[in-house]
Amino acid sequence: MISGRATSEGTAKFAQSRSTAKEHWRQALDVTLSSVGMGSYLGRWDDATDAQVAAAVRRVMQCGVNVIDSAINYRFQRAERSLGRGIKAAIDAGEVTRDQILICTKGGYLSFENEPPSNPAEWFEQTFVESGIATFDDLVDDSHCMTPAYLRHQIDRSRANFGVETLDVYYVHNPEGQLPHVGEKEFYRRLTAAFAQLEKSADEGKIGVYGVATWNGFRQI
């Protein structure tokens, strides 16, 4: 597990070491961030795609990108793992240091293991229900869960996937999808409990800052 997290000193040094336009850089979260980041959504769940993603993240960092975004469910955890391999290779080669890059990821959707299971309900029961992490009542639309125990499990899994001790930014992934299923009162109770867990995870140094990644959760009609 690679220690450390993005810092003001490290990210500033990263920006100074890349041949990019001055306007390429932004100040946020007390760090210097590239105006363009690398996402990791979609793609085949195969070894060839894994290798391409690992090579791509290494290349974009060489070119001056230090914002890396993923989610544990992207390509059934393979996106995080591929990014982690590419980041480790770059660090091992002396191309970047851990304090120079901002690693962002998300949790909430079910994260299968490498590929879709033949029986998702059975997989969920064996993986989460029998271990006491979540129940079927916690699961919304057969795909989303944000209980404290589930998020705690997912944070640890994402840390292992990336191979880092600390995730710089952690998002609850599209929590608003639960609202029409559970009602407003229960939705806010669940989101409050999720944030309380993320606050604990931040205190433990497992994540830096947290929030929500949402398509329409903050929109007003």
Wavefront OBJ file of the C-alpha trace (Angstrom):
o trace
v 0.000 0.000 0.000
v 1.470 3.323 -1.110
v 1.346 5.884 1.683
v 0.601 9.587 1.425
v -1.941 11.721 -0.402
v -2.033 14.744 -2.688
v -0.410 17.782 -1.058
v -0.052 21.456 -1.935
v 3.711 21.084 -2.238
v 3.620 17.895 -4.275
v 0.982 19.024 -6.765
v 2.680 22.408 -7.222
v 5.916 20.618 -8.017
v 4.067 18.393 -10.493
v 2.654 21.458 -12.275
v 6.060 23.122 -12.439
v 7.668 20.015 -13.909
v 5.261 19.673 -16.860
v 5.432 21.646 -20.092
v 1.872 22.912 -20.107
v 0.102 26.235 -20.447
v -0.235 28.233 -17.257
v -4.012 28.252 -17.724
v -4.019 24.457 -17.505
v -3.804 24.556 -13.701
v -6.476 25.202 -11.078
v -6.320 25.702 -7.321
v -8.808 23.627 -5.329
v -8.789 21.669 -2.074
v -5.508 23.455 -1.264
v -3.772 21.635 -4.128
v -2.815 22.388 -7.741
v -4.921 20.415 -10.187
v -4.873 19.939 -13.946
v -7.905 21.398 -15.724
v -8.320 18.060 -17.513
v -8.537 14.773 -15.665
v -8.663 11.122 -16.644
v -11.868 9.170 -16.146
v -12.223 5.409 -16.351
v -15.878 4.668 -17.091
v -16.902 1.880 -19.513
v -14.742 -0.522 -21.484
v -14.481 -4.281 -21.782
v -13.732 -6.324 -18.690
v -10.694 -8.110 -20.103
v -6.929 -8.146 -19.663
v -6.293 -6.176 -22.855
v -8.408 -3.262 -21.647
v -6.742 -3.459 -18.233
v -3.348 -3.041 -19.887
v -4.566 -0.133 -22.013
v -5.975 1.713 -18.991
v -2.769 1.170 -17.006
v -0.693 2.507 -19.907
v -3.079 5.419 -20.463
v -2.950 6.695 -16.888
v 0.816 6.582 -16.934
v 0.902 8.495 -20.211
v -1.531 11.224 -19.145
v 0.473 11.854 -15.983
v 3.586 12.259 -18.121
v 1.676 14.823 -20.186
v 0.521 16.887 -17.213
v -2.695 15.378 -15.856
v -2.836 14.763 -12.118
v -6.580 14.251 -11.542
v -7.555 10.570 -11.777
v -11.196 9.535 -11.377
v -12.861 6.146 -11.074
v -15.570 4.197 -9.239
v -15.424 0.756 -7.724
v -18.165 -0.565 -10.006
v -16.462 0.612 -13.218
v -15.608 -2.512 -15.193
v -16.377 -4.556 -12.079
v -13.433 -3.183 -10.048
v -11.014 -3.620 -12.930
v -10.875 0.128 -13.635
v -9.538 0.922 -10.172
v -7.080 -1.965 -10.293
v -5.787 -0.985 -13.741
v -5.323 2.622 -12.665
v -3.566 1.441 -9.540
v -1.113 -0.628 -11.585
v -0.359 2.293 -13.874
v 0.126 4.700 -10.980
v 2.425 2.265 -9.182
v 4.482 1.752 -12.340
v 4.884 5.517 -12.708
v 5.894 5.915 -9.074
v 8.341 3.015 -9.275
v 9.884 4.588 -12.384
v 10.296 7.937 -10.636
v 7.896 9.692 -13.012
v 5.558 10.909 -10.247
v 5.246 10.736 -6.501
v 2.092 9.927 -4.566
v 1.743 13.479 -3.244
v 1.547 14.853 -6.806
v -1.684 13.176 -7.933
v -5.316 13.410 -6.820
v -7.042 10.021 -6.749
v -10.849 10.185 -6.759
v -13.303 7.301 -6.630
v -16.894 6.511 -5.764
v -18.966 3.937 -3.914
v -22.632 3.036 -3.752
v -23.353 0.797 -6.714
v -22.761 -2.933 -6.451
v -19.212 -3.820 -7.389
v -18.983 -7.275 -8.869
v -15.670 -9.131 -8.942
v -13.994 -8.809 -12.369
v -17.147 -9.770 -14.283
v -20.918 -10.019 -13.805
v -21.950 -13.036 -11.698
v -24.338 -15.568 -13.176
v -26.705 -15.009 -10.235
v -26.397 -11.455 -8.841
v -28.835 -12.049 -5.971
v -26.933 -15.110 -4.811
v -23.643 -13.230 -5.131
v -24.974 -10.328 -3.039
v -26.226 -12.700 -0.369
v -22.953 -14.617 -0.145
v -20.760 -11.504 -0.308
v -22.650 -9.034 1.850
v -25.654 -10.555 3.618
v -23.923 -13.612 5.093
v -20.997 -11.447 6.235
v -23.319 -8.960 7.932
v -22.264 -6.027 5.752
v -25.682 -5.345 4.193
v -29.173 -6.780 3.825
v -31.547 -6.994 0.888
v -33.576 -4.221 2.564
v -30.522 -1.952 2.227
v -30.351 -2.585 -1.519
v -32.310 -0.239 -3.794
v -33.286 -1.086 -7.351
v -31.141 -4.234 -7.104
v -28.042 -2.100 -7.607
v -27.403 0.597 -4.973
v -26.442 0.498 -1.301
v -25.008 3.244 0.914
v -25.214 1.937 4.455
v -22.250 2.784 6.702
v -21.003 -0.800 6.809
v -21.240 -1.154 3.045
v -19.368 2.092 2.367
v -16.723 1.159 4.929
v -16.206 -2.141 3.094
v -16.104 -0.427 -0.288
v -13.577 2.180 0.824
v -11.222 -0.534 2.026
v -11.693 -2.451 -1.206
v -11.017 0.654 -3.323
v -7.881 1.389 -1.307
v -6.691 -2.140 -1.996
v -7.613 -1.878 -5.684
v -5.576 1.308 -6.079
v -2.854 0.050 -3.762
v -2.906 3.250 -1.702
v -3.443 3.947 1.972
v -5.490 7.096 1.334
v -8.020 7.992 -1.353
v -7.895 11.764 -1.860
v -11.571 12.255 -2.765
v -14.383 9.787 -2.091
v -17.908 10.253 -3.432
v -21.219 8.611 -2.619
v -22.162 7.568 -6.133
v -25.515 8.940 -7.368
v -27.320 8.667 -4.014
v -30.350 10.515 -5.414
v -31.337 7.303 -7.189
v -32.607 5.995 -3.853
v -34.970 8.921 -3.241
v -38.007 7.770 -5.279
v -37.741 4.277 -3.797
v -37.413 5.063 -0.090
v -39.016 8.499 0.317
v -37.515 11.795 1.418
v -37.318 11.146 5.170
v -35.610 7.762 4.814
v -33.377 9.065 2.031
v -31.947 11.833 4.182
v -31.556 9.450 7.116
v -29.518 7.129 4.889
v -27.429 9.945 3.434
v -26.736 11.382 6.900
v -25.583 7.954 8.102
v -23.384 7.623 5.007
v -21.740 10.995 5.656
v -21.146 10.075 9.303
v -19.254 6.996 8.123
v -17.230 9.009 5.627
v -16.309 11.436 8.382
v -14.978 8.492 10.408
v -13.045 7.216 7.396
v -11.509 10.671 6.952
v -10.512 10.730 10.623
v -8.848 7.347 10.101
v -6.859 8.668 7.138
v -8.510 6.301 4.666
v -9.976 9.159 2.624
v -9.086 12.829 2.367
v -12.348 14.612 1.603
v -15.777 13.359 0.603
v -18.960 14.398 -1.152
v -21.477 13.138 -3.686
v -21.115 12.448 -7.392
v -24.501 13.109 -8.935
v -26.157 13.724 -12.270
v -29.126 15.735 -11.004
v -29.056 15.746 -7.199
v -28.447 19.497 -7.005
v -30.584 20.642 -9.923
v -33.696 22.763 -9.456
v -36.545 22.895 -11.946
l 1 2 3 4 5 6 7 8 9 10 11 12 13 14 15 16 17 18 19 20 21 22 23 24 25 26 27 28 29 30 31 32 33 34 35 36 37 38 39 40 41 42 43 44 45 46 47 48 49 50 51 52 53 54 55 56 57 58 59 60 61 62 63 64 65 66 67 68 69 70 71 72 73 74 75 76 77 78 79 80 81 82 83 84 85 86 87 88 89 90 91 92 93 94 95 96 97 98 99 100 101 102 103 104 105 106 107 108 109 110 111 112 113 114 115 116 117 118 119 120 121 122 123 124 125 126 127 128 129 130 131 132 133 134 135 136 137 138 139 140 141 142 143 144 145 146 147 148 149 150 151 152 153 154 155 156 157 158 159 160 161 162 163 164 165 166 167 168 169 170 171 172 173 174 175 176 177 178 179 180 181 182 183 184 185 186 187 188 189 190 191 192 193 194 195 196 197 198 199 200 201 202 203 204 205 206 207 208 209 210 211 212 213 214 215 216 217 218 219 220 221
